[in-house]
Amino acid sequence: MKDIFSTAGLETLRHFITPHTLIAFDLDGTLAPISPDPGNITVSNELQHELQMIMQYLPVAIITGRSRRDALRFFEISPNYLIGNHGAEGLPRWEQAETLFNELGQSWKMQLLHCLETSDAGVLLEDKGTSLSVHYRHTVNRDQAYHRLLHMLKKLTPTPRIVEGKCVINLVPFNAPHKGDALLELLHLAGMNSAIFMGDDETDEDIFALKQNHILSIRVGKSTTSQADWFIPEQNDLLKIVIEMRLHLQRTQSAKNQEM
């Protein structure tokens, strides 16, 4: 994994951006800093303005673990595409399957409520429709809570796909599309032939692991285990890279106008 702000990284980024590139982002930890309260994240006005500027040239997608309804309330702008629940919500041709995914989520929720005890104080079940998130950030002993929850979740029926995050364990139907599936579907839908994706968490590894030449993956934070190609050091560096993309698009357009 290499620093995208290096000379080679910036050259790669600029070379990758063409009129047929989809620009895609995760939300929590990427467009917005992680917050102890998931309902209190902020996508800065400056960043939203930059995204709006990029949308004048290229389509922008957000692929998040949140539900679509929940994610939308943090934006003043309307991205070209918004996919929720780790890829399981919002994709064309999957509408009917989403009803089944909702039923599975409700079943897992009821099973967990039946199993949770008073010693599990601080555990929060977040019903997101087509997926279920189990938060343990506010438990007294996170490590102990994690192992107890993992033991509990493996007994759920039908067995969910378990996707771990930062103090959260996400439960997704095994046959639901994941973030990698969603990005590939959006490329086809948008008529684009390449994509740049930025994410920060385990759920984003479904995109990082694609390892396809037409997808440039950038992780927020360096990791020895991530399959992303490049990284930015901190979440607050994301605005810098978005500005770099916007400036490159403007310079390219200006050069084209001068040639006419």
N, C-alpha and C positions, 0 to 999 in steps of 0.2 A: 504494500500500500504506500502510495507516494503523495506528497503534499501538492495539492492542486495550485497553490500559490507560488510554486517554484516556476522557474522560467519554462521548463519543459511542460509543466502542468498547464500554465496559462496558454501556451501555444497549442497544446492538445485541445483545450476547451474551445478556443477560437476556431480552430480548424474543424471541430466537430459541429459547430453551429452552421446550419444551412437553411434555406427556405423550407426545407422538409423535415425539420427537427421539432419533436414534441418536448416541451420542458415540463418535468413532473417533480412533485415534492411530496414528502410525508408532512404531517402537521405537527404533532407534539414532539418537541425536541429538535425540530428542524425549522419550520416556519415560526414556531413559537417556543420559547424556553419551557422546559419542564417545570410544572408547578406542583407543590404539595397538595393543592386542591385542583383536581382535573377540570373543575367547572370555572376556573379562574385563570385561564391562559390568555395571552395577548399576542396577536399578530400586529406588529407596529404599523402605524399609519404610513411611515416612510417605506417600509417593505411592501405594503399593499399598493402604494403608488408605483413603485418600481415594477411590480408584477403587472399592473395595469398597462404600463408603458410597453413591457415585453409582449403583452397580448395584442398590441397593434401590429406585431410582426409575426408572432408564432403562437400556436395554441398552448395553453397552460393547463396542466392537470394536477389535482390533489388526490392522492391515494392514501387514505387514513384508516386507522383502526377504529375511529369514532363512527357513529352512525352519521349518515348524510345530514339529517336534521340538526344534530348536535354540532357538527363541524361548521355548518353554514352560519351559525349565529356569531361566529368570531370574525366574519368577513364583511366588509362594506362593498367589496368587489364581487363579481360573479365569475369564477374560473370557467374555462371552456368545458372542463370535465371535473366532476367530483365523485369519486368512488369511495364508499364507506365500508366499515366492517372488514378490514383487511383484504378487500377485493370481493367480498360476498354480496355487496349491495350496490346497485346502481349500474351494473353492466347490462347492455341490451341483450335480449334473448335469455336472460336469467330471471325474469320477473316471476314466473310461476314457481321456480325452485325456491325463491326467497320465502314463500309461504311455508314451505317445509322446513327451511332453515329456522324460521321464527318458532315453529312448533318444537324443534329440537332444543332451542335456547330456553324456552319456557320449561321444558321437561328437566333440563340440567339444573335450572334455577330452583325448582321445587325439590329436587333430590338433595341439593346442597343445603337448602334451608332446613331440611329435615335432619341433616347430619351435623350442622354447625352447633357448637356448644357455647356456654357462657365464657369458656376459656379462650374462645376465638374472637374476643372483643377487638375491634379495630379492623376486622375483615369486612370489606364492602363488596357486594355483588352489584355490578353495573349491567343492567339489562339493555343491550343495544339492538335488540330485534333479531338480526340474523347471526349475532354472536353474543357471547357472555364474557364479561371481564371480571376477574376476581382480584381485587386490590388488597394488599396487605401492608402498605406503606405505614399505616398508623397503628400497627400491632406493637406490643411491648417488646417482643423478641422476633424480629423479622426472619431470621434464619430458621428458628423453630417453627414459626407459622408457615413458612414456605414448604418445609418438608412435610408437615402435617397436611397442608392443602394438597400438595402433589399426590400424597398417598390417597387422599379422599377423591381427587379428580380422576385418578386412574380406575376407580371403581364405578364411575358413571356409565349408564347405558342409555342409548348406544354410545360407544367410545368416541369422545371428541378428538379433534386434532388440537394438541396443546401447543400454543405459541407463547413463549415467555417474553416478558418485557421488563421494564424497570419497576420493580416492586408490584408487578401485575402478572397474572397468568391468564391468557386469553383462550377461550374455548370456541372453536370454529368447527362446523361440520366437515368431515373428511372429504366429501365430494364437492365442497364449495370452491369457487375459484379463489386463488390467493393473489397477493399483490403482483407477483410475476405474471400470472395469467392476465390480470387486469391491465398491466402496462402493454403487453403484447396485443390485447384486444383493442386498446385505445389507439395504438399505432395504426392498426388496420382501419378503425373507425374514422380517424382523423386524416387518413390518406398520407401519413408521414412515413418516412423510411428510416428514421433514426430517432433516438430519444436520449435526453439527459435526465437522470433521476438522482435526487438527493434525499437521504434518509439517515436515521441515527440508531435504529433499534433492531432487535432480533427479528421483528416482523418484516423489516425491510430486506433481510437477507434473502427472501424469496425472489427479490429483484436482483440483488447483487450476485446471487448464485447463477443467474442466467448465463453470464459470461459470454455474451454475444457481441460481435464486433460493432454492431450498429447501436449498442446501448452503452453510454458512458455513465458509470456509477460513481457517486461521490458520497462518502460517509461523513457525518458530523462527529468528529472525534476519532483519533487514531486507535486502531484495534489490531491486535495480532491474530485474532481469529476471524475477522470479517473477510468476506470475499469481494468487497468493494475494490475498485481499481485505484481510487484516489480518496483523499480525506481533506477536510478543513479542520483546523485545530479546535475551534470552539463554536458553539451555536451562534454567538454574536458575529462570527465571521461570515455567516450566510448572506447578510445584506451586502457585504463587499463583493461576493461572487455574483450575486444577482445584478448588482450595478455593473460589474465587468461584462456580463452578458448583454445588458441593455446598451452599454456604450459600444460594444462590438457590433451589435445590430444597427445602431444609428450610423456608425462609421461606414459600414458596408452599404447601407442604403444611400448615404451621401455620395459615396464613390460611384454608385450606379447612376445617380441623378446627374453627376458631372459628365458621365460618358454619353448621356443621351443628347 
